[in-house]
Structure formats: structure tokens, C-alpha cells
Amino acid sequence: MSAAAGGALLVGCGGPAPQQGGGGGALNSEELAKLLPAYSPVEYAKPDLPGVNGSKAGYLKFPSTLVDAVKEKPLSGGEVTVMTPTFWPVPPGLGQNSYYDAVNERLGGTVKFELVAGADYAQKLAAMMAGRQVPELTVMPTFTVPPRFSAGVGEVFRDIGGLIAGDTAKDYPMLAGIPTAVWENCVYNGKLFAVPFPGDLFAEATFYRPELFQSLGVDPQVKSFAELKDLCAKVNDPAGNRWAVGDIFRTLVRARGDKGDWQRDSSGKVVNHIETPEYAAAIRDMRELFDAGYVHPDVVAGNFSRLKELFASGQVLLHQDGVGAWHETLEQQRPVNPDFRMSAILPFASDGGKATYPISNPVSMLTLFRKDLSDDRVRELLRLCNFAAAPFGTSEHFLLRYGIEGKHSTRNAEGSPQLNALGAKEITLTYGFISGPAEAYAHTQFPDFVREAHAWHADAYSKQVKPITFGLRIEEPAELTKLGKQFEDRTNDILRGRASAKDADGLAEEWRKAGGDKLREFYDKVLTDAGR
């Protein structure tokens, strides 16, 4: 998802900052290919549920035997400094953490983490870049990209392209197994600056709890907006502390046939989706749900901090969240509520016709290398990233997520590993944030999740639409980056009744006058130069 300056409006949640440069620019796929590793997929465990025409594979059983994908220790001793975000309690540090000891022994060196709370990460990263005081490796989530990052990236971080581009990537087979579309997001100013952590083509879904809908006798798999309204009317019960929906605005935007941030109309004119009648219709759709009282009061008030909790407790029945929240929520809830289930409604079209889903750039985080590092040191750190990217079925993948079997984790009767008390205390995604393998559903402790998520992803994959900008690495002019927040606020005003629903039709003209026409000129040139 991106900001409204680029088109895709975010209401009530954060998203990646616009890529800010001077005058802006772009590289097309052919130009990017010269900078990126040659793709060579790796597979160490045969999936139980193969991908459908390219969708994610699924694993229902954990392999009894694991493969050592990395034969030699990646590091040659000494210490590596890494900064990563943390979205959970900080684990014990070096010297007090047997998980760190075990991983560092396998790596052949000591990784020293600076862990920064996710909520503070953007501010910390911006300050460190400004002072040019960064560790050897800096993990940057896509939602924490500092202002004017493109303008300063080369002053703080180094170009690694010459050390991994093309067939050179054979020295790092796990990194070469990351799809090219993921690597494309590591390029700034025509240079490769980072190693990626893959994300999902489909950024989010609208979730529901099957057991609650079964108890209500209602099928949540709607096929139109009319059916969604009927569903809301049946399940909404404020007196019983239950509301039909939380924030599902972006779901309704997609249901109206959103084609991504930008498109060319029938005349060839470049159009931002905020200018389309479908976007205005999505605003009116969501406003209907607000006006009918189907939206939880926290969302009405603009408070989104408790949405996960409200969904888990059954106070919100339809909850829009990132696809990664699916298994994360199960991991949190199943230990305390074994009957807790979670699934997702299939993408639908407002008019009941053919549904579409515009895909997103498939990257979650980037790992950047400090500017003063020598080529030999970068190669060593690339070996560390290669280790972190080992896929399901390898001993490396197991070690980073479950530690030492019998010490940090045990296998259940079906053979799936589970963290014990020590593992839960000591293990978080630290090493695992440095890079990651290509996406797959490998949470074998939740076979119901694997089946349902695999089916949902295959369905969404069949409905995917590639935005006209997909595969282009675009950096927008810095002076136009405030449009996103401005029109997020304007949309929120309309949705919550602080402005008339009729104002949805005037947003397009407001956007044009506020700088949208200048941004259109920029995108028209970018797309024309790219042959689109």
C-alpha cells in the first residue's frame, strides 16, 4: 500500500513513506534486471499444497529430517552490528541468551543487535542517518522510510550491486532464491543498496472468525456490497457489545474495481484513482456503514490501537488487517482459546461481478550496508543474509525460528515444533529480520490455517491486477509528498460525518488543485519513458 500522493489512500493505518527524491525518476524492469541477482529458486521440502499458477505453496507437515543448506560458517569471527525493529518484549541480551549463543556458534561470529521499538523506529532511523551513525547492517521496514531517503541513501549506505548482481548471486543461493520482483524494491538512484525481506503481493485481507459466524447462522462469504450490508444488519448488535465491522475501507476500494494508484483511461490520460468515480463510490459505501451504526465506536473515533484485540474478543466481526496477521493472531490466541479460528473473506466486487485485487510491491523490509564497509566485509555480511534467507526444510530456518530442539522447542505429536518457556523468553525475529526466504505457508502447527490461507491466496492470485506502475522503481518529487496525509484526512472527515457524503465527488478536483496535476505530469512522463 502507498500513500494518497501516489494514489492508494490509507485510512486509519500506517503505510510506507513515499520514496522522496529531488525531481523524481524511475527505472523499468529491463534496467533493474542489470542491477539485480539472477533468480534461481531453491526448494528443500516438497510442499503438500503446491502453488496454483504462481501462488504461495503450503506445508501441512513439518519435515522429520532437515537439510543443512549452508555448509560453512558464514562469519570469520569477530562481531557484526545490526539494528532491527522489535514489536514484542525485548529478549535477554548477549551473555544471557542461550538462543543467541547457539545461533552465533553456528554463524561463526557474534551478531550484536540494537533492538528498537517498532513505534520509535522511524524517528531513530532518521536521526541515525542524519548523524551518519549507523551499524554495519540496518534493517529498514518499508513503513519507516525516512523523509528524503533517496536523496541521502548514498551518503550513509553503500551500493552492493557489483557484489551480488547477475550470476555472482550463485555464491548466495538462498538470496538468489528470492524472486526478482522483491529485489526490485532495493534499488535507489539506479543502484542496489539492500537485501530484501519478502512480503506478500496481497497486502491485506478482511478476516472473520468462522466459529462466531457459525453460531450466528450467517455465511460471511459475501459476493457484493449489497450482500455485505445485509450481513452487517444480521450480525450487528451494539447492545450485545458486537459490531459488524472495524475499518474495511480499503477492502471496499478494491471491491469497486481499483486498478492501483495510477492507470490510463480509455483516452490514454494518466489518472490517479482518487479521480475515479469508483473511488468516490467506495467512500459512499463505507459512509453507509458508518451511518448505519455498523462500525465499532473506536473506529468512528479514529482510534485503531485496539482493533486486533476487539477482533479477537468478538466485538468486531469483520476486521481488515495485513495477511501476516493471520498466523500471528492464531499463535497468540490458540494457547488461551483452543477453539479460536480465523479465516478471510474472498475478494469480491461491489456489483457482484468479477472481483479484482491490485497487487503490491512484495517486500516488507530492507537490510542496508554501511557506506564505509570494504568489499570483503560486504561479502561476509551477504553470507550472513544468505543464512537468514534459508527456506523451510533447512536446519538454518529451524534454528532461527525454533532454536535448539529439546532446549528451546519441542515437537508435538504431529511433528510440528513449538517454543517452550525458554524459547518464548529468548527467541524473537532478530536474525530472521535480516532477510527471509520466498513466501510460503509453512505454519504446520495450524494445518487449518495452511489450508484456508493457501486457498484464499490461490483465489486472490487468480484475481490479481498488476498496476501500471508495477515493476517500476519510482521516486516522486519531494514537494508533492504531503498530498497523502492531506487526502487521508479529507477522506476521514467524509467517512465519519464531519463532511458531507457529497464531498466525495469533489475530492478529485481538490486533489488536482492541491498538486495532483503536477504529480500526474510526473507520472505521465515516467510511464511514457517506460513504454506504458
WOBEL-V949301 format. One line per field, one symbol per residue. ss: DSSP state (H for helix, E for strand, - for the rest). phi: phi as a letter, one per 40 degrees, with the letter a starting at -180 (. if undefined). burial: 1 if it has 9 or more other ideal C-beta (glycine too) atoms within 8 Angstrom, else 0. A space follows every 50 residues. Layout:
ss = ???
phi = ???
burial = ???
This chain:
ss = -------------------EE---EEE-HHHHH---E-----------E- -------E--------E-----------EEEEEEEE-----------HHH HHHHHHH--EEEEEEEEHHHHHHHHHHHHH------EEEEEHHH----HH HHHHHHE---HHH--EHHHHHHHHHH---HHHHHHHEE--EE-EEEEE-- ---EEEEE-HHHHHHH--------HHHHHHHHHHH-EHHH-EEEE---HH HHHHH------EEE-----EEEHHH-HHHHHHHHHHHHHHH---E-HHHH ------HHHHHHH--EEEEEEE--HHHHHHHHH---------EE------ ------EE----EEEEEEEE----HHHHHHHHHHHHHH-----EHHHHHH HH--E---EEE-----EEE-HHHHHH----HHHH------E--HHHHHHH HHHHHHHHHHHH-EE-------EEEEEHHH--HHHHHHHHHHHHH----- HHHHHHHHHHHHHHHHHHHHHHHHHHHHH---
phi = .bcccchccbbgacaccdccbccgiabcccccdccbcccacbabacccbc cbfhcccbbcbcccbbbccbcbccbbggbbbbbbcbbadccdcdgbbccd dccccccgabcbcbcbddcbcccccccccccfbbccbbcbdccbccdfdc cbdccbbbcbdcbacgcdcccbccccccddcccdcccbfgbcbabcbcbb cbcaabcabdccccccgbccccbacccccccdccbcadccgbbcbbbbdc ccccccgdbhdbabcccgccbccccccccccccccccdccccgccddccd cgbbcbcccccccgcbcbbcacdccdcccccccdcbadccbaabccdbbd cgcccbaccbccababbbbcccccdccccccccccccccccdhbccdcdc bbgccgbbabccccgccbccccccccbbcbdcccaacdcacbcccbcccd ccccccccccccbcbcdcccgbcbbcdccbcccdcdcccccddcccgcac cccdcccdcdcccchcccccdccccdccccgb
burial = 11111111111100111111100101110011001111110101101010 10001111111100010011000110000111111100001000001111 01110111101101111100110111011000011111111111110111 11110111011011100111011111111001111111001111111111 01011111111110000001010110111011101100000111111111 11111111111111000001111111011111111111110101110111 00010011011101111111101011101100110000010111111111 01001111111111111111101000111111111111111111111111 11111011101100111111011001100111111111011011110011 11110111111011111111111111110110111111011111110000 00110011011101110111011101100100
